[in-house]
Amino acid sequence: MSPSDPCPIAWPTIREQFLLDEQQIYLNAGTLSAMPRTVLDAVVRHLRHEEANPTRHVSLRWQGDAWQALHVALADYLGATAEGLILHVNATEALNQALFGFPWQAGDELLVGHMEYGAIVNAGREAVRRAGGSLRTLTLPEHGVDDAAMVQAVLDGLSPQTRAVLLSHVTTRTGHVLPVAAIARALAEKGVALIVDGAHGPGLLPLQLADSAIAFYGGNLHKWFMGPKATAFLFVHEDWRSRLQPSIVGWGNVPVDGARHVPGAEISPGTFFDVFQLQGIRSRAYFFALQEVLAFRRQLGERQIHERVADLRQLVRQRLTGELGLVCLSPPGSLSAGLISFTLPAGINPTGLQETLFHRHRITVAAWEEKPGQAHLRISPHIWNLESDIDHLVVALRVELG
Ligand SMILES: Cc1ncc(COP(=O)(O)O)c(C=O)c1O
């Protein structure tokens, strides 16, 4: 260890900082993460504050500075700028804003990768259909190719009608990491926008959104980042801010019949912030608690968090392939992250296995039928997990898979 290396972290003590049931093993951060106790305390603190004076403690008229400070802090973490950041309650909502607010024209095409999350594909199909366009699916290399080959595969899939491409940063089924920054650069040169489903990006991979050519990045903060449930964001590239149509119109300044609707004197008209943030009253307690997540992550060190998740994931890979003989579906090395998936032996009912693992062994994982006769198991460990959790998983799977 060199003097500049951070102190090693005692991971068992980190586990104690979460409220997870001690009698259970939670290996499903890819669906939803747990949040540290300090974050829950902050949510409660902010809710109490709001209740102390709902008018002054909720309205942006009085909370505007704190709201702005939160955007600056989050933007700093995401390598973004506060100006282009819109907070949402989940990635579905954030990406709906991008997809339905996109300036589609009749005949336009939205190209989506074949590994995309169904709900977001639904949103994309519906958004482009309403504008008189269509969606097309592109099959991409699945088992690990270098960035240049992946960029080329996307470029090869374009048609003259393609206006936008929708791709995940990290795919939901296998944790495949797509080189979204390089793809966005190549697409921008052709005048095509990249819309990134970043549900699994924040907290798992370092992000530099402001410097990238990604047109829209919708990310979750309640997965790998460890924020309260119902926290997410959309980051909009500078070039796209004036073209995005708000899906909710409130006090924010939007064009009305060619004129500008100017709201109350206390609100400065015309900014992206006005249009996308002045969309009615809501509690901001969950969002304000994100400051506490940033503090928690800073204290542990971002690099240590990423490395710990990668180490646990590698251990899952080694043990499930080496000791149980399962076939791993996730590409090797840094070509995948966070989530790690395996093919289950023929004849295994994935829902039954998921329920048995929970009820008999108190282990939470994800399992599903990929296609008839082919079932997948997905493990997503996070920093609250210990090596002993993976020992238990291996024992349980050995019993249940026979
Ligand atoms: C790739 C991907 N996109 C989008 C979502 C939707 O996230 P949310 O339900 O938080 O909107 C998920 C959820 O698992 C996902 O895996």
The ligand as a Gaussian input file, in Angstrom:
#p B3LYP/6-31G(d) Opt

LIG

0 1
 C      -32.291000      -0.600000     -18.037000
 C      -33.467000      -0.136000     -17.239000
 N      -34.128000       0.949000     -17.650000
 C      -35.157000       1.458000     -16.970000
 C      -35.584000       0.864000     -15.808000
 C      -36.762000       1.457000     -15.104000
 O      -36.399000       1.980000     -13.874000
 P      -37.528000       2.635000     -12.963000
 O      -38.523000       1.545000     -12.676000
 O      -36.827000       3.091000     -11.751000
 O      -38.144000       3.717000     -13.751000
 C      -34.944000      -0.284000     -15.338000
 C      -35.380000      -0.929000     -14.088000
 O      -34.899000      -1.936000     -13.659000
 C      -33.860000      -0.792000     -16.067000
 O      -33.202000      -1.885000     -15.680000

